[in-house]
Amino acid sequence: MKVLRNLAVVAPLALLAAAPLQASPPSTLKGNVFAQPWAVSDFTLTDQHGARFRIADTKGKMVVTTYIYTHCARSLP
């Protein structure tokens, strides 16, 4: 009896978990293609370890940059 009760709980949960896998449409990739790479002037930053990072050191590699501010030094009125 206990096995049937456990099965009655587990079976519907398994079906609910598998439903999105069957119903999801195939994914498509979206993006942009740039014919020529963008030229960037050399600049120097400090990485997360406090070491110097120069963009020139990445020559020949694909680089993606983002700028995220963790705090603003200027307080707003």
mmCIF file of the N, C-alpha and C atoms, coordinates in Angstrom:
data_MODEL
# 
_entry.id   MODEL 
# 
loop_
_atom_site.group_PDB 
_atom_site.id 
_atom_site.type_symbol 
_atom_site.label_atom_id 
_atom_site.label_alt_id 
_atom_site.label_comp_id 
_atom_site.label_asym_id 
_atom_site.label_entity_id 
_atom_site.label_seq_id 
_atom_site.pdbx_PDB_ins_code 
_atom_site.Cartn_x 
_atom_site.Cartn_y 
_atom_site.Cartn_z 
_atom_site.occupancy 
_atom_site.B_iso_or_equiv 
_atom_site.pdbx_formal_charge 
_atom_site.auth_seq_id 
_atom_site.auth_comp_id 
_atom_site.auth_asym_id 
_atom_site.auth_atom_id 
_atom_site.pdbx_PDB_model_num 
ATOM 1   N N  . MET A 1 1  ? 0.810  -1.188 0.000   1.00 0.00 ? 1  MET A N  1 
ATOM 2   C CA . MET A 1 1  ? 0.000  0.000  0.000   1.00 0.00 ? 1  MET A CA 1 
ATOM 3   C C  . MET A 1 1  ? 0.864  1.267  0.000   1.00 0.00 ? 1  MET A C  1 
ATOM 4   N N  . LYS A 1 2  ? 1.947  1.219  0.783   1.00 0.00 ? 2  LYS A N  1 
ATOM 5   C CA . LYS A 1 2  ? 2.844  2.370  0.865   1.00 0.00 ? 2  LYS A CA 1 
ATOM 6   C C  . LYS A 1 2  ? 3.518  2.621  -0.487  1.00 0.00 ? 2  LYS A C  1 
ATOM 7   N N  . VAL A 1 3  ? 3.829  1.543  -1.224  1.00 0.00 ? 3  VAL A N  1 
ATOM 8   C CA . VAL A 1 3  ? 4.458  1.670  -2.535  1.00 0.00 ? 3  VAL A CA 1 
ATOM 9   C C  . VAL A 1 3  ? 3.509  2.360  -3.508  1.00 0.00 ? 3  VAL A C  1 
ATOM 10  N N  . LEU A 1 4  ? 2.247  2.000  -3.483  1.00 0.00 ? 4  LEU A N  1 
ATOM 11  C CA . LEU A 1 4  ? 1.264  2.629  -4.358  1.00 0.00 ? 4  LEU A CA 1 
ATOM 12  C C  . LEU A 1 4  ? 1.088  4.110  -4.038  1.00 0.00 ? 4  LEU A C  1 
ATOM 13  N N  . ARG A 1 5  ? 1.118  4.450  -2.766  1.00 0.00 ? 5  ARG A N  1 
ATOM 14  C CA . ARG A 1 5  ? 0.992  5.848  -2.361  1.00 0.00 ? 5  ARG A CA 1 
ATOM 15  C C  . ARG A 1 5  ? 2.203  6.649  -2.867  1.00 0.00 ? 5  ARG A C  1 
ATOM 16  N N  . ASN A 1 6  ? 3.395  6.087  -2.712  1.00 0.00 ? 6  ASN A N  1 
ATOM 17  C CA . ASN A 1 6  ? 4.598  6.762  -3.203  1.00 0.00 ? 6  ASN A CA 1 
ATOM 18  C C  . ASN A 1 6  ? 4.567  6.908  -4.727  1.00 0.00 ? 6  ASN A C  1 
ATOM 19  N N  . LEU A 1 7  ? 4.103  5.878  -5.401  1.00 0.00 ? 7  LEU A N  1 
ATOM 20  C CA . LEU A 1 7  ? 3.998  5.934  -6.856  1.00 0.00 ? 7  LEU A CA 1 
ATOM 21  C C  . LEU A 1 7  ? 2.984  6.984  -7.295  1.00 0.00 ? 7  LEU A C  1 
ATOM 22  N N  . ALA A 1 8  ? 1.910  7.109  -6.553  1.00 0.00 ? 8  ALA A N  1 
ATOM 23  C CA . ALA A 1 8  ? 0.882  8.110  -6.865  1.00 0.00 ? 8  ALA A CA 1 
ATOM 24  C C  . ALA A 1 8  ? 1.429  9.526  -6.725  1.00 0.00 ? 8  ALA A C  1 
ATOM 25  N N  . VAL A 1 9  ? 2.423  9.725  -5.895  1.00 0.00 ? 9  VAL A N  1 
ATOM 26  C CA . VAL A 1 9  ? 3.031  11.045 -5.723  1.00 0.00 ? 9  VAL A CA 1 
ATOM 27  C C  . VAL A 1 9  ? 4.136  11.276 -6.752  1.00 0.00 ? 9  VAL A C  1 
ATOM 28  N N  . VAL A 1 10 ? 4.958  10.275 -6.980  1.00 0.00 ? 10 VAL A N  1 
ATOM 29  C CA . VAL A 1 10 ? 6.132  10.428 -7.847  1.00 0.00 ? 10 VAL A CA 1 
ATOM 30  C C  . VAL A 1 10 ? 5.754  10.461 -9.325  1.00 0.00 ? 10 VAL A C  1 
ATOM 31  N N  . ALA A 1 11 ? 4.826  9.663  -9.766  1.00 0.00 ? 11 ALA A N  1 
ATOM 32  C CA . ALA A 1 11 ? 4.480  9.589  -11.193 1.00 0.00 ? 11 ALA A CA 1 
ATOM 33  C C  . ALA A 1 11 ? 4.003  10.929 -11.754 1.00 0.00 ? 11 ALA A C  1 
ATOM 34  N N  . PRO A 1 12 ? 3.064  11.630 -11.112 1.00 0.00 ? 12 PRO A N  1 
ATOM 35  C CA . PRO A 1 12 ? 2.659  12.936 -11.671 1.00 0.00 ? 12 PRO A CA 1 
ATOM 36  C C  . PRO A 1 12 ? 3.796  13.954 -11.680 1.00 0.00 ? 12 PRO A C  1 
ATOM 37  N N  . LEU A 1 13 ? 4.646  13.909 -10.674 1.00 0.00 ? 13 LEU A N  1 
ATOM 38  C CA . LEU A 1 13 ? 5.786  14.832 -10.650 1.00 0.00 ? 13 LEU A CA 1 
ATOM 39  C C  . LEU A 1 13 ? 6.748  14.542 -11.795 1.00 0.00 ? 13 LEU A C  1 
ATOM 40  N N  . ALA A 1 14 ? 6.972  13.289 -12.102 1.00 0.00 ? 14 ALA A N  1 
ATOM 41  C CA . ALA A 1 14 ? 7.850  12.921 -13.218 1.00 0.00 ? 14 ALA A CA 1 
ATOM 42  C C  . ALA A 1 14 ? 7.259  13.383 -14.538 1.00 0.00 ? 14 ALA A C  1 
ATOM 43  N N  . LEU A 1 15 ? 5.961  13.255 -14.707 1.00 0.00 ? 15 LEU A N  1 
ATOM 44  C CA . LEU A 1 15 ? 5.314  13.727 -15.934 1.00 0.00 ? 15 LEU A CA 1 
ATOM 45  C C  . LEU A 1 15 ? 5.398  15.244 -16.072 1.00 0.00 ? 15 LEU A C  1 
ATOM 46  N N  . LEU A 1 16 ? 5.215  15.953 -14.966 1.00 0.00 ? 16 LEU A N  1 
ATOM 47  C CA . LEU A 1 16 ? 5.326  17.417 -15.003 1.00 0.00 ? 16 LEU A CA 1 
ATOM 48  C C  . LEU A 1 16 ? 6.749  17.864 -15.320 1.00 0.00 ? 16 LEU A C  1 
ATOM 49  N N  . ALA A 1 17 ? 7.717  17.151 -14.812 1.00 0.00 ? 17 ALA A N  1 
ATOM 50  C CA . ALA A 1 17 ? 9.117  17.505 -15.065 1.00 0.00 ? 17 ALA A CA 1 
ATOM 51  C C  . ALA A 1 17 ? 9.494  17.244 -16.518 1.00 0.00 ? 17 ALA A C  1 
ATOM 52  N N  . ALA A 1 18 ? 8.942  16.215 -17.137 1.00 0.00 ? 18 ALA A N  1 
ATOM 53  C CA . ALA A 1 18 ? 9.289  15.862 -18.510 1.00 0.00 ? 18 ALA A CA 1 
ATOM 54  C C  . ALA A 1 18 ? 8.507  16.672 -19.537 1.00 0.00 ? 18 ALA A C  1 
ATOM 55  N N  . ALA A 1 19 ? 7.395  17.278 -19.163 1.00 0.00 ? 19 ALA A N  1 
ATOM 56  C CA . ALA A 1 19 ? 6.546  17.994 -20.115 1.00 0.00 ? 19 ALA A CA 1 
ATOM 57  C C  . ALA A 1 19 ? 7.270  19.135 -20.835 1.00 0.00 ? 19 ALA A C  1 
ATOM 58  N N  . PRO A 1 20 ? 8.033  19.991 -20.151 1.00 0.00 ? 20 PRO A N  1 
ATOM 59  C CA . PRO A 1 20 ? 8.712  21.072 -20.886 1.00 0.00 ? 20 PRO A CA 1 
ATOM 60  C C  . PRO A 1 20 ? 9.734  20.563 -21.897 1.00 0.00 ? 20 PRO A C  1 
ATOM 61  N N  . LEU A 1 21 ? 10.330 19.408 -21.649 1.00 0.00 ? 21 LEU A N  1 
ATOM 62  C CA . LEU A 1 21 ? 11.322 18.874 -22.576 1.00 0.00 ? 21 LEU A CA 1 
ATOM 63  C C  . LEU A 1 21 ? 10.676 18.481 -23.901 1.00 0.00 ? 21 LEU A C  1 
ATOM 64  N N  . GLN A 1 22 ? 9.448  18.016 -23.850 1.00 0.00 ? 22 GLN A N  1 
ATOM 65  C CA . GLN A 1 22 ? 8.756  17.585 -25.052 1.00 0.00 ? 22 GLN A CA 1 
ATOM 66  C C  . GLN A 1 22 ? 8.119  18.761 -25.779 1.00 0.00 ? 22 GLN A C  1 
ATOM 67  N N  . ALA A 1 23 ? 7.678  19.781 -25.060 1.00 0.00 ? 23 ALA A N  1 
ATOM 68  C CA . ALA A 1 23 ? 6.902  20.862 -25.654 1.00 0.00 ? 23 ALA A CA 1 
ATOM 69  C C  . ALA A 1 23 ? 7.755  22.024 -26.152 1.00 0.00 ? 23 ALA A C  1 
ATOM 70  N N  . SER A 1 24 ? 9.038  22.084 -25.804 1.00 0.00 ? 24 SER A N  1 
ATOM 71  C CA . SER A 1 24 ? 9.839  23.250 -26.173 1.00 0.00 ? 24 SER A CA 1 
ATOM 72  C C  . SER A 1 24 ? 10.184 23.230 -27.659 1.00 0.00 ? 24 SER A C  1 
ATOM 73  N N  . PRO A 1 25 ? 10.061 24.390 -28.322 1.00 0.00 ? 25 PRO A N  1 
ATOM 74  C CA . PRO A 1 25 ? 10.407 24.463 -29.743 1.00 0.00 ? 25 PRO A CA 1 
ATOM 75  C C  . PRO A 1 25 ? 11.926 24.418 -29.911 1.00 0.00 ? 25 PRO A C  1 
ATOM 76  N N  . PRO A 1 26 ? 12.403 24.059 -31.086 1.00 0.00 ? 26 PRO A N  1 
ATOM 77  C CA . PRO A 1 26 ? 13.858 24.041 -31.294 1.00 0.00 ? 26 PRO A CA 1 
ATOM 78  C C  . PRO A 1 26 ? 14.429 25.453 -31.161 1.00 0.00 ? 26 PRO A C  1 
ATOM 79  N N  . SER A 1 27 ? 15.590 25.554 -30.560 1.00 0.00 ? 27 SER A N  1 
ATOM 80  C CA . SER A 1 27 ? 16.202 26.869 -30.367 1.00 0.00 ? 27 SER A CA 1 
ATOM 81  C C  . SER A 1 27 ? 16.904 27.326 -31.640 1.00 0.00 ? 27 SER A C  1 
ATOM 82  N N  . THR A 1 28 ? 16.964 28.627 -31.804 1.00 0.00 ? 28 THR A N  1 
ATOM 83  C CA . THR A 1 28 ? 17.678 29.212 -32.939 1.00 0.00 ? 28 THR A CA 1 
ATOM 84  C C  . THR A 1 28 ? 18.701 30.210 -32.404 1.00 0.00 ? 28 THR A C  1 
ATOM 85  N N  . LEU A 1 29 ? 19.813 30.295 -33.051 1.00 0.00 ? 29 LEU A N  1 
ATOM 86  C CA . LEU A 1 29 ? 20.842 31.241 -32.652 1.00 0.00 ? 29 LEU A CA 1 
ATOM 87  C C  . LEU A 1 29 ? 20.568 32.586 -33.306 1.00 0.00 ? 29 LEU A C  1 
ATOM 88  N N  . LYS A 1 30 ? 20.776 33.646 -32.552 1.00 0.00 ? 30 LYS A N  1 
ATOM 89  C CA . LYS A 1 30 ? 20.580 34.992 -33.077 1.00 0.00 ? 30 LYS A CA 1 
ATOM 90  C C  . LYS A 1 30 ? 21.839 35.787 -32.772 1.00 0.00 ? 30 LYS A C  1 
ATOM 91  N N  . GLY A 1 31 ? 22.225 36.655 -33.678 1.00 0.00 ? 31 GLY A N  1 
ATOM 92  C CA . GLY A 1 31 ? 23.410 37.466 -33.453 1.00 0.00 ? 31 GLY A CA 1 
ATOM 93  C C  . GLY A 1 31 ? 23.717 38.332 -34.656 1.00 0.00 ? 31 GLY A C  1 
ATOM 94  N N  . ASN A 1 32 ? 24.861 38.956 -34.624 1.00 0.00 ? 32 ASN A N  1 
ATOM 95  C CA . ASN A 1 32 ? 25.310 39.821 -35.706 1.00 0.00 ? 32 ASN A CA 1 
ATOM 96  C C  . ASN A 1 32 ? 26.628 39.300 -36.261 1.00 0.00 ? 32 ASN A C  1 
ATOM 97  N N  . VAL A 1 33 ? 26.835 39.506 -37.535 1.00 0.00 ? 33 VAL A N  1 
ATOM 98  C CA . VAL A 1 33 ? 28.090 39.158 -38.179 1.00 0.00 ? 33 VAL A CA 1 
ATOM 99  C C  . VAL A 1 33 ? 28.713 40.451 -38.675 1.00 0.00 ? 33 VAL A C  1 
ATOM 100 N N  . PHE A 1 34 ? 29.928 40.714 -38.254 1.00 0.00 ? 34 PHE A N  1 
ATOM 101 C CA . PHE A 1 34 ? 30.641 41.909 -38.682 1.00 0.00 ? 34 PHE A CA 1 
ATOM 102 C C  . PHE A 1 34 ? 31.673 41.491 -39.716 1.00 0.00 ? 34 PHE A C  1 
ATOM 103 N N  . ALA A 1 35 ? 31.644 42.149 -40.864 1.00 0.00 ? 35 ALA A N  1 
ATOM 104 C CA . ALA A 1 35 ? 32.548 41.785 -41.954 1.00 0.00 ? 35 ALA A CA 1 
ATOM 105 C C  . ALA A 1 35 ? 34.009 42.017 -41.567 1.00 0.00 ? 35 ALA A C  1 
ATOM 106 N N  . GLN A 1 36 ? 34.289 43.116 -40.911 1.00 0.00 ? 36 GLN A N  1 
ATOM 107 C CA . GLN A 1 36 ? 35.650 43.443 -40.510 1.00 0.00 ? 36 GLN A CA 1 
ATOM 108 C C  . GLN A 1 36 ? 35.687 43.665 -38.998 1.00 0.00 ? 36 GLN A C  1 
ATOM 109 N N  . PRO A 1 37 ? 36.757 43.257 -38.339 1.00 0.00 ? 37 PRO A N  1 
ATOM 110 C CA . PRO A 1 37 ? 36.867 43.546 -36.908 1.00 0.00 ? 37 PRO A CA 1 
ATOM 111 C C  . PRO A 1 37 ? 36.986 45.049 -36.673 1.00 0.00 ? 37 PRO A C  1 
ATOM 112 N N  . TRP A 1 38 ? 36.526 45.496 -35.529 1.00 0.00 ? 38 TRP A N  1 
ATOM 113 C CA . TRP A 1 38 ? 36.635 46.910 -35.188 1.00 0.00 ? 38 TRP A CA 1 
ATOM 114 C C  . TRP A 1 38 ? 38.029 47.182 -34.630 1.00 0.00 ? 38 TRP A C  1 
ATOM 115 N N  . ALA A 1 39 ? 38.637 48.243 -35.112 1.00 0.00 ? 39 ALA A N  1 
ATOM 116 C CA . ALA A 1 39 ? 39.951 48.647 -34.597 1.00 0.00 ? 39 ALA A CA 1 
ATOM 117 C C  . ALA A 1 39 ? 39.753 49.354 -33.253 1.00 0.00 ? 39 ALA A C  1 
ATOM 118 N N  . VAL A 1 40 ? 40.599 49.018 -32.282 1.00 0.00 ? 40 VAL A N  1 
ATOM 119 C CA . VAL A 1 40 ? 40.501 49.608 -30.950 1.00 0.00 ? 40 VAL A CA 1 
ATOM 120 C C  . VAL A 1 40 ? 41.864 50.154 -30.570 1.00 0.00 ? 40 VAL A C  1 
ATOM 121 N N  . SER A 1 41 ? 41.875 51.355 -30.029 1.00 0.00 ? 41 SER A N  1 
ATOM 122 C CA . SER A 1 41 ? 43.122 51.924 -29.515 1.00 0.00 ? 41 SER A CA 1 
ATOM 123 C C  . SER A 1 41 ? 43.521 51.168 -28.251 1.00 0.00 ? 41 SER A C  1 
ATOM 124 N N  . ASP A 1 42 ? 44.829 51.074 -28.008 1.00 0.00 ? 42 ASP A N  1 
ATOM 125 C CA . ASP A 1 42 ? 45.302 50.366 -26.826 1.00 0.00 ? 42 ASP A CA 1 
ATOM 126 C C  . ASP A 1 42 ? 44.894 51.111 -25.565 1.00 0.00 ? 42 ASP A C  1 
ATOM 127 N N  . PHE A 1 43 ? 44.511 50.370 -24.542 1.00 0.00 ? 43 PHE A N  1 
ATOM 128 C CA . PHE A 1 43 ? 44.208 50.958 -23.241 1.00 0.00 ? 43 PHE A CA 1 
ATOM 129 C C  . PHE A 1 43 ? 44.604 49.961 -22.168 1.00 0.00 ? 43 PHE A C  1 
ATOM 130 N N  . THR A 1 44 ? 44.755 50.446 -20.952 1.00 0.00 ? 44 THR A N  1 
ATOM 131 C CA . THR A 1 44 ? 45.169 49.616 -19.826 1.00 0.00 ? 44 THR A CA 1 
ATOM 132 C C  . THR A 1 44 ? 44.127 49.697 -18.721 1.00 0.00 ? 44 THR A C  1 
ATOM 133 N N  . LEU A 1 45 ? 43.799 48.542 -18.149 1.00 0.00 ? 45 LEU A N  1 
ATOM 134 C CA . LEU A 1 45 ? 42.865 48.453 -17.030 1.00 0.00 ? 45 LEU A CA 1 
ATOM 135 C C  . LEU A 1 45 ? 43.500 47.624 -15.924 1.00 0.00 ? 45 LEU A C  1 
ATOM 136 N N  . THR A 1 46 ? 42.840 47.547 -14.792 1.00 0.00 ? 46 THR A N  1 
ATOM 137 C CA . THR A 1 46 ? 43.268 46.681 -13.697 1.00 0.00 ? 46 THR A CA 1 
ATOM 138 C C  . THR A 1 46 ? 42.283 45.528 -13.609 1.00 0.00 ? 46 THR A C  1 
ATOM 139 N N  . ASP A 1 47 ? 42.805 44.291 -13.615 1.00 0.00 ? 47 ASP A N  1 
ATOM 140 C CA . ASP A 1 47 ? 41.903 43.143 -13.570 1.00 0.00 ? 47 ASP A CA 1 
ATOM 141 C C  . ASP A 1 47 ? 41.479 42.833 -12.136 1.00 0.00 ? 47 ASP A C  1 
ATOM 142 N N  . GLN A 1 48 ? 40.709 41.766 -11.967 1.00 0.00 ? 48 GLN A N  1 
ATOM 143 C CA . GLN A 1 48 ? 40.153 41.412 -10.661 1.00 0.00 ? 48 GLN A CA 1 
ATOM 144 C C  . GLN A 1 48 ? 41.206 41.004 -9.647  1.00 0.00 ? 48 GLN A C  1 
ATOM 145 N N  . HIS A 1 49 ? 42.439 40.729 -10.110 1.00 0.00 ? 49 HIS A N  1 
ATOM 146 C CA . HIS A 1 49 ? 43.527 40.348 -9.212  1.00 0.00 ? 49 HIS A CA 1 
ATOM 147 C C  . HIS A 1 49 ? 44.481 41.510 -8.953  1.00 0.00 ? 49 HIS A C  1 
ATOM 148 N N  . GLY A 1 50 ? 44.157 42.688 -9.472  1.00 0.00 ? 50 GLY A N  1 
ATOM 149 C CA . GLY A 1 50 ? 45.003 43.857 -9.280  1.00 0.00 ? 50 GLY A CA 1 
ATOM 150 C C  . GLY A 1 50 ? 46.138 43.954 -10.288 1.00 0.00 ? 50 GLY A C  1 
ATOM 151 N N  . ALA A 1 51 ? 46.186 43.045 -11.246 1.00 0.00 ? 51 ALA A N  1 
ATOM 152 C CA . ALA A 1 51 ? 47.241 43.052 -12.262 1.00 0.00 ? 51 ALA A CA 1 
ATOM 153 C C  . ALA A 1 51 ? 46.846 43.956 -13.432 1.00 0.00 ? 51 ALA A C  1 
ATOM 154 N N  . ARG A 1 52 ? 47.846 44.412 -14.153 1.00 0.00 ? 52 ARG A N  1 
ATOM 155 C CA . ARG A 1 52 ? 47.606 45.270 -15.308 1.00 0.00 ? 52 ARG A CA 1 
ATOM 156 C C  . ARG A 1 52 ? 47.085 44.435 -16.468 1.00 0.00 ? 52 ARG A C  1 
ATOM 157 N N  . PHE A 1 53 ? 46.070 44.938 -17.134 1.00 0.00 ? 53 PHE A N  1 
ATOM 158 C CA . PHE A 1 53 ? 45.507 44.287 -18.316 1.00 0.00 ? 53 PHE A CA 1 
ATOM 159 C C  . PHE A 1 53 ? 45.569 45.275 -19.462 1.00 0.00 ? 53 PHE A C  1 
ATOM 160 N N  . ARG A 1 54 ? 46.279 44.896 -20.529 1.00 0.00 ? 54 ARG A N  1 
ATOM 161 C CA . ARG A 1 54 ? 46.356 45.738 -21.728 1.00 0.00 ? 54 ARG A CA 1 
ATOM 162 C C  . ARG A 1 54 ? 45.606 45.052 -22.849 1.00 0.00 ? 54 ARG A C  1 
ATOM 163 N N  . ILE A 1 55 ? 44.806 45.810 -23.570 1.00 0.00 ? 55 ILE A N  1 
ATOM 164 C CA . ILE A 1 55 ? 44.060 45.236 -24.687 1.00 0.00 ? 55 ILE A CA 1 
ATOM 165 C C  . ILE A 1 55 ? 45.018 44.766 -25.780 1.00 0.00 ? 55 ILE A C  1 
ATOM 166 N N  . ALA A 1 56 ? 46.183 45.379 -25.885 1.00 0.00 ? 56 ALA A N  1 
ATOM 167 C CA . ALA A 1 56 ? 47.173 44.979 -26.892 1.00 0.00 ? 56 ALA A CA 1 
ATOM 168 C C  . ALA A 1 56 ? 47.669 43.551 -26.652 1.00 0.00 ? 56 ALA A C  1 
ATOM 169 N N  . ASP A 1 57 ? 47.585 43.064 -25.406 1.00 0.00 ? 57 ASP A N  1 
ATOM 170 C CA . ASP A 1 57 ? 48.023 41.702 -25.087 1.00 0.00 ? 57 ASP A CA 1 
ATOM 171 C C  . ASP A 1 57 ? 47.081 40.646 -25.652 1.00 0.00 ? 57 ASP A C  1 
ATOM 172 N N  . THR A 1 58 ? 45.921 41.050 -26.122 1.00 0.00 ? 58 THR A N  1 
ATOM 173 C CA . THR A 1 58 ? 44.948 40.108 -26.671 1.00 0.00 ? 58 THR A CA 1 
ATOM 174 C C  . THR A 1 58 ? 44.953 40.111 -28.199 1.00 0.00 ? 58 THR A C  1 
ATOM 175 N N  . LYS A 1 59 ? 45.962 40.687 -28.804 1.00 0.00 ? 59 LYS A N  1 
ATOM 176 C CA . LYS A 1 59 ? 46.009 40.780 -30.255 1.00 0.00 ? 59 LYS A CA 1 
ATOM 177 C C  . LYS A 1 59 ? 45.871 39.397 -30.899 1.00 0.00 ? 59 LYS A C  1 
ATOM 178 N N  . GLY A 1 60 ? 44.985 39.304 -31.888 1.00 0.00 ? 60 GLY A N  1 
ATOM 179 C CA . GLY A 1 60 ? 44.750 38.048 -32.583 1.00 0.00 ? 60 GLY A CA 1 
ATOM 180 C C  . GLY A 1 60 ? 43.674 37.185 -31.942 1.00 0.00 ? 60 GLY A C  1 
ATOM 181 N N  . LYS A 1 61 ? 43.123 37.631 -30.815 1.00 0.00 ? 61 LYS A N  1 
ATOM 182 C CA . LYS A 1 61 ? 42.067 36.888 -30.131 1.00 0.00 ? 61 LYS A CA 1 
ATOM 183 C C  . LYS A 1 61 ? 40.762 37.683 -30.179 1.00 0.00 ? 61 LYS A C  1 
ATOM 184 N N  . MET A 1 62 ? 39.649 36.983 -30.115 1.00 0.00 ? 62 MET A N  1 
ATOM 185 C CA . MET A 1 62 ? 38.368 37.661 -30.036 1.00 0.00 ? 62 MET A CA 1 
ATOM 186 C C  . MET A 1 62 ? 38.175 38.160 -28.605 1.00 0.00 ? 62 MET A C  1 
ATOM 187 N N  . VAL A 1 63 ? 37.753 39.409 -28.455 1.00 0.00 ? 63 VAL A N  1 
ATOM 188 C CA . VAL A 1 63 ? 37.579 40.009 -27.140 1.00 0.00 ? 63 VAL A CA 1 
ATOM 189 C C  . VAL A 1 63 ? 36.181 40.598 -27.041 1.00 0.00 ? 63 VAL A C  1 
ATOM 190 N N  . VAL A 1 64 ? 35.505 40.300 -25.955 1.00 0.00 ? 64 VAL A N  1 
ATOM 191 C CA . VAL A 1 64 ? 34.201 40.893 -25.653 1.00 0.00 ? 64 VAL A CA 1 
ATOM 192 C C  . VAL A 1 64 ? 34.365 41.660 -24.350 1.00 0.00 ? 64 VAL A C  1 
ATOM 193 N N  . THR A 1 65 ? 33.970 42.918 -24.338 1.00 0.00 ? 65 THR A N  1 
ATOM 194 C CA . THR A 1 65 ? 34.122 43.722 -23.129 1.00 0.00 ? 65 THR A CA 1 
ATOM 195 C C  . THR A 1 65 ? 32.758 44.152 -22.621 1.00 0.00 ? 65 THR A C  1 
ATOM 196 N N  . THR A 1 66 ? 32.694 44.338 -21.322 1.00 0.00 ? 66 THR A N  1 
ATOM 197 C CA . THR A 1 66 ? 31.505 44.908 -20.690 1.00 0.00 ? 66 THR A CA 1 
ATOM 198 C C  . THR A 1 66 ? 31.990 45.801 -19.563 1.00 0.00 ? 66 THR A C  1 
ATOM 199 N N  . TYR A 1 67 ? 31.213 46.799 -19.251 1.00 0.00 ? 67 TYR A N  1 
ATOM 200 C CA . TYR A 1 67 ? 31.571 47.731 -18.188 1.00 0.00 ? 67 TYR A CA 1 
ATOM 201 C C  . TYR A 1 67 ? 30.460 47.705 -17.151 1.00 0.00 ? 67 TYR A C  1 
ATOM 202 N N  . ILE A 1 68 ? 30.793 47.199 -15.989 1.00 0.00 ? 68 ILE A N  1 
ATOM 203 C CA . ILE A 1 68 ? 29.824 47.079 -14.907 1.00 0.00 ? 68 ILE A CA 1 
ATOM 204 C C  . ILE A 1 68 ? 30.342 47.885 -13.727 1.00 0.00 ? 68 ILE A C  1 
ATOM 205 N N  . TYR A 1 69 ? 29.499 48.773 -13.239 1.00 0.00 ? 69 TYR A N  1 
ATOM 206 C CA . TYR A 1 69 ? 29.879 49.603 -12.107 1.00 0.00 ? 69 TYR A CA 1 
ATOM 207 C C  . TYR A 1 69 ? 29.340 48.995 -10.826 1.00 0.00 ? 69 TYR A C  1 
ATOM 208 N N  . THR A 1 70 ? 30.228 48.781 -9.858  1.00 0.00 ? 70 THR A N  1 
ATOM 209 C CA . THR A 1 70 ? 29.791 48.230 -8.585  1.00 0.00 ? 70 THR A CA 1 
ATOM 210 C C  . THR A 1 70 ? 29.495 49.316 -7.570  1.00 0.00 ? 70 THR A C  1 
ATOM 211 N N  . HIS A 1 71 ? 29.973 50.512 -7.821  1.00 0.00 ? 71 HIS A N  1 
ATOM 212 C CA . HIS A 1 71 ? 29.648 51.636 -6.948  1.00 0.00 ? 71 HIS A CA 1 
ATOM 213 C C  . HIS A 1 71 ? 29.981 52.921 -7.674  1.00 0.00 ? 71 HIS A C  1 
ATOM 214 N N  . CYS A 1 72 ? 29.282 53.963 -7.327  1.00 0.00 ? 72 CYS A N  1 
ATOM 215 C CA . CYS A 1 72 ? 29.484 55.265 -7.958  1.00 0.00 ? 72 CYS A CA 1 
ATOM 216 C C  . CYS A 1 72 ? 30.121 56.190 -6.922  1.00 0.00 ? 72 CYS A C  1 
ATOM 217 N N  . ALA A 1 73 ? 31.253 56.777 -7.266  1.00 0.00 ? 73 ALA A N  1 
ATOM 218 C CA . ALA A 1 73 ? 31.968 57.641 -6.320  1.00 0.00 ? 73 ALA A CA 1 
ATOM 219 C C  . ALA A 1 73 ? 31.243 58.958 -6.105  1.00 0.00 ? 73 ALA A C  1 
ATOM 220 N N  . ARG A 1 74 ? 30.437 59.382 -7.048  1.00 0.00 ? 74 ARG A N  1 
ATOM 221 C CA . ARG A 1 74 ? 29.739 60.657 -6.952  1.00 0.00 ? 74 ARG A CA 1 
ATOM 222 C C  . ARG A 1 74 ? 28.334 60.427 -6.393  1.00 0.00 ? 74 ARG A C  1 
ATOM 223 N N  . SER A 1 75 ? 28.009 61.101 -5.299  1.00 0.00 ? 75 SER A N  1 
ATOM 224 C CA . SER A 1 75 ? 26.666 60.946 -4.751  1.00 0.00 ? 75 SER A CA 1 
ATOM 225 C C  . SER A 1 75 ? 25.721 61.934 -5.425  1.00 0.00 ? 75 SER A C  1 
ATOM 226 N N  . LEU A 1 76 ? 24.511 61.485 -5.633  1.00 0.00 ? 76 LEU A N  1 
ATOM 227 C CA . LEU A 1 76 ? 23.507 62.336 -6.256  1.00 0.00 ? 76 LEU A CA 1 
ATOM 228 C C  . LEU A 1 76 ? 22.811 63.192 -5.213  1.00 0.00 ? 76 LEU A C  1 
ATOM 229 N N  . PRO A 1 77 ? 22.393 64.407 -5.576  1.00 0.00 ? 77 PRO A N  1 
ATOM 230 C CA . PRO A 1 77 ? 21.722 65.287 -4.585  1.00 0.00 ? 77 PRO A CA 1 
ATOM 231 C C  . PRO A 1 77 ? 20.374 64.747 -4.155  1.00 0.00 ? 77 PRO A C  1 
# 
